[in-house]
Amino acid sequence: MRVLVTGVSGTIGSAVARALRDRGHIVVGTVTASDRPAPEGVELLVADLFDPAALAAVAATVDAAVHAASSNDERAGELDGIVVEALLAAFHGTGKALVYTSGLWLHGNTGDVPATELSAFAPPLVVSWRPPVEQLLADAASERGVRTVRIRPGLVYGGGRGYVPMLLSPQEGTDGSVIRHFGDGSNRWSAVHADDLGELYALAVESAPAGSVYLGTNEESVAVRDAAKVVAERTGARVENWDPADAQQYWSVMVEAFMLDQVAAATAARTDLGWEPSRAGLLEDLAAS
């Protein structure tokens, strides 16, 4: 298959491109500039995804698409709306696959009962725009003849990329290096290695049915303070709590999202697609980084 992947230089997009390439597919990947890094063998397309016409020509030449790009700012919802509408229009009536990157944050705090694809939505403010996009994709599976698939990844890690290194990086304080986590760090992150996640996307492109939804998590929920301790032991730093109100000066609405307490199950991905995460868990990855 010839597959379009938006945001191919990003953590998720690059992992998806590698997985597709390794399974024999041809990947066309969008980047914001020609000098952006991308996996070897990817056909690069410099595109402004805020332009509704940016993907029209390439969409006609591919068999499927994965939307993994994000502006990572207040325009993220706008970007998703533009890209999804453009690809749905281009794929209308073709049965081509459109795999969309949603997120586990959509389900809010889960407590000790693992979230599933059917769990209620309770998104933090930073992704409060996402449910309507998901509904659009769900409707398109039956109304527009597009094989839409929604994947909701947990917190993505691996290769020193993603939010985890940014959040748990030692900072120089008055008494040496310190790692600060929001609040007491007792909340849990449900996480997934980027390479495992890339394989889930590849499986979805190949065989997921129209309208399907999958949680992308290795089912290992890690208390944030435990993750911080691992990094501290490796770097010689100390760990301390960070008042969420103070942290909002630097992380704004992201604080609410990173303080979610989440446990999740990826049963559907394992059962329907045969997905088997095999990479190191978050704590093991942090210890080796």
C-alpha positions in Angstrom: 0.0 0.0 0.0 1.0 3.6 -0.5 0.2 5.4 2.7 0.2 9.1 3.6 1.4 10.0 7.1 1.0 13.6 8.3 3.6 14.8 10.8 6.3 12.3 9.8 9.0 14.1 11.7 7.0 13.8 15.0 7.3 11.1 17.7 4.2 9.3 16.6 4.4 10.0 12.9 8.0 8.8 12.6 7.2 5.6 14.4 4.2 4.9 12.2 6.3 5.6 9.1 9.0 3.1 10.2 6.4 0.4 11.0 4.7 0.8 7.7 8.0 0.8 5.8 9.2 -2.3 7.7 6.0 -4.1 6.6 6.6 -3.3 3.0 4.4 -0.3 2.5 5.4 3.0 0.6 5.2 6.0 2.9 4.6 9.6 1.8 5.1 11.8 4.8 4.3 15.5 5.4 6.8 17.9 7.0 6.6 21.6 7.6 10.0 22.2 6.0 12.4 20.3 3.8 15.1 20.2 6.5 12.9 18.4 9.0 14.1 14.9 10.1 12.3 11.9 8.8 12.7 8.1 8.7 14.8 6.8 5.9 12.9 5.8 2.7 10.0 8.2 3.3 8.8 10.3 0.3 8.7 13.8 1.8 6.0 16.3 1.1 6.4 19.9 2.4 2.9 21.0 3.2 1.1 23.6 5.2 -1.7 21.5 6.8 -3.7 24.6 7.7 -4.3 24.9 4.0 -7.4 22.8 3.2 -6.0 22.2 -0.3 -2.6 21.0 0.8 -3.4 17.3 0.7 -5.8 17.2 -2.2 -3.3 16.1 -4.9 -1.4 13.5 -2.8 -4.6 12.0 -1.4 -5.6 10.9 -4.9 -2.3 8.9 -5.1 -2.5 7.0 -1.9 -4.4 3.9 -0.6 -4.7 5.1 3.0 -3.8 7.9 5.3 -2.7 8.4 8.9 -3.1 11.7 10.6 -0.4 12.0 13.2 0.5 15.7 12.9 -0.2 18.3 15.6 0.6 22.0 15.9 1.1 21.3 19.7 -0.5 24.6 20.5 -3.8 26.3 20.8 -4.4 25.7 17.1 -4.4 21.9 17.4 -8.1 21.5 17.2 -8.3 23.7 14.1 -5.6 21.7 12.4 -7.3 18.4 13.1 -10.6 19.7 11.7 -9.0 20.9 8.5 -7.0 17.7 7.8 -9.8 15.3 8.7 -12.3 17.2 6.5 -9.9 17.3 3.6 -9.1 13.6 3.8 -12.7 12.6 4.2 -13.6 14.6 1.1 -10.7 13.1 -0.9 -11.5 9.5 0.2 -15.3 9.8 0.0 -16.8 6.5 -1.3 -13.5 4.8 -1.8 -13.3 2.6 1.3 -9.8 3.9 1.9 -8.5 3.9 5.4 -8.1 7.1 7.4 -6.5 6.5 10.8 -6.8 9.4 13.2 -4.7 10.1 16.3 -6.9 10.9 19.2 -5.7 10.3 22.8 -6.3 8.5 26.1 -6.8 11.9 27.7 -10.2 11.9 26.2 -11.4 9.7 29.0 -10.2 11.9 31.9 -9.5 10.4 35.3 -10.2 6.7 35.2 -9.5 5.7 38.8 -8.6 2.0 39.3 -11.1 0.7 36.7 -9.3 0.5 33.4 -10.7 2.6 30.6 -11.8 0.9 27.4 -12.9 2.2 24.0 -16.5 2.5 25.4 -15.6 4.6 28.5 -17.3 7.9 28.8 -15.5 11.1 27.7 -14.2 13.6 30.3 -11.4 15.4 28.5 -9.3 18.1 30.1 -9.5 21.6 28.6 -6.5 21.1 26.3 -8.3 18.5 24.3 -11.9 19.5 24.9 -12.3 20.0 21.1 -11.6 16.4 20.3 -15.0 14.7 20.8 -16.7 16.4 17.8 -13.8 15.3 15.6 -14.2 11.7 16.8 -17.9 11.9 16.1 -17.2 13.2 12.6 -15.0 10.2 11.9 -17.5 7.8 13.4 -20.3 9.1 11.2 -18.0 9.1 8.1 -17.5 5.3 8.4 -21.2 4.7 7.6 -22.1 7.9 5.7 -19.1 8.7 3.5 -17.7 5.3 2.7 -14.4 5.9 4.4 -12.7 3.2 6.6 -12.1 5.5 9.5 -10.1 4.2 12.5 -9.6 6.2 15.7 -6.5 5.4 17.9 -6.3 6.8 21.4 -2.6 6.5 22.6 -1.5 6.8 26.2 1.5 8.9 27.0 4.1 8.1 24.3 7.7 7.6 25.2 10.9 6.1 23.7 14.1 7.3 22.1 14.3 10.2 24.4 11.3 11.8 22.6 7.9 12.9 23.8 6.6 14.8 26.8 8.2 12.5 29.4 11.8 13.8 29.0 10.6 17.3 29.0 8.5 16.8 32.2 11.1 14.8 34.1 14.3 16.5 33.0 16.6 17.5 35.9 16.7 21.3 36.5 19.4 23.2 38.3 18.1 24.4 41.7 19.7 26.2 44.6 20.7 22.9 46.1 21.7 21.0 43.0 19.7 19.2 40.3 16.0 18.7 41.0 13.2 16.9 39.2 9.7 18.3 39.9 6.4 16.6 39.3 3.0 18.2 39.5 1.4 17.7 42.9 2.5 14.7 44.9 3.0 12.5 41.8 0.6 9.8 43.0 -1.3 10.0 39.7 -0.6 7.3 37.1 0.3 7.6 33.5 -0.9 4.9 31.1 1.9 4.8 28.6 3.1 3.2 25.3 6.4 3.0 23.6 6.5 4.8 20.3 7.6 1.8 18.3 4.9 -0.4 19.7 2.4 2.3 18.9 3.7 2.5 15.3 3.0 -1.1 14.9 -0.6 -0.7 16.1 -1.1 2.0 13.5 0.3 -0.2 10.7 -2.0 -3.1 11.7 -5.0 -0.6 11.8 -4.1 0.6 8.3 -4.0 -2.9 7.0 -7.0 -4.5 8.5 -9.0 -2.5 11.1 -12.7 -2.3 10.2 -14.5 0.9 9.4 -15.6 2.9 12.5 -13.2 1.0 14.9 -11.6 2.5 17.9 -8.5 1.3 19.8 -6.7 2.3 23.0 -2.9 2.3 22.4 -1.3 1.5 25.8 1.0 -1.2 27.1 -1.3 -1.5 30.1 1.5 -0.6 32.5 0.2 2.4 34.5 3.1 4.1 36.3 2.9 6.5 39.2 4.5 9.8 38.1 6.6 10.0 41.3 8.0 6.5 40.6 9.0 7.6 37.1 10.7 10.7 38.6 12.6 8.6 41.1 14.0 6.4 38.3 15.3 9.5 36.5 16.6 11.0 39.7 18.6 7.8 40.6 20.1 7.8 37.1 21.1 11.5 37.1 21.9 12.1 40.8 19.0 14.6 41.1 16.5 14.9 43.9 12.7 14.8 43.5 10.2 17.3 44.9 6.6 18.2 44.5 5.6 21.1 42.4 2.5 23.2 43.3 0.2 22.8 40.3 -0.9 26.5 40.6 2.8 27.5 40.2 3.4 25.0 37.4 0.6 26.5 35.4 2.8 29.6 34.9 5.0 27.4 32.7 2.7 24.6 31.5 -0.7 26.4 31.4 -3.6 24.0 30.6 -1.2 21.1 30.1 -0.9 20.7 33.9 -4.5 19.4 34.2 -3.8 16.8 31.5 -0.5 15.6 33.0 -2.2 15.3 36.4 -4.8 12.8 35.1 -4.8 9.5 36.9 -5.3 6.9 34.2 -5.4 3.1 33.9 -6.4 1.6 30.6 -6.8 -1.7 28.8 -5.9 -2.4 25.1 -7.9 -5.5 24.9 -9.6 -4.6 21.6 -6.3 -3.9 19.8 -4.8 -7.2 21.1 -7.9 -9.2 20.2 -9.0 -7.6 16.9 -5.6 -6.8 15.4 -3.2 -9.2 17.2 -1.2 -6.3 18.6 1.4 -7.3 21.1 3.5 -4.5 22.7 7.0 -5.8 23.3 9.3 -2.9 24.0 10.6 -1.8 27.4 8.1 -0.4 29.9 8.3 3.3 30.8 10.4 2.7 34.0 12.8 0.4 32.3 13.1 2.9 29.4 13.8 5.8 31.7 16.4 3.8 33.6 18.3 3.1 30.4 18.0 6.5 28.8 
